[in-house]
Amino acid sequence: MIFFSVNVAVLVVASVLITSGIVMGNLAFRAGLGVKRWTMIGLILGPVGYPLFNTHKRFAMKRAVGSRASTIRL
């Protein structure tokens, strides 16, 4: 079994959080949501924030088009 030092563990966690922040910011930009907000959520929560992002995106779309409208996703 390979044991990592504390420095390596901190580096891995920091890189996961930074990557998650960048990805969430990019997804927010493509969805038309607040980029700074979702980048910070990605930096703080990491991959745990992704389901929250999807739910917020779905509610924003429903609010924009109305509750009785249907959409076609490609």
Secondary structure, DSSP 8 states (H G I E B T S, - for coil): -----HHHHHHHHHHHHHHHHHHHHHHHHHHTS-HHHHHHHHHHHGGGHHHHHHHHHHHHHHHHH-SS------
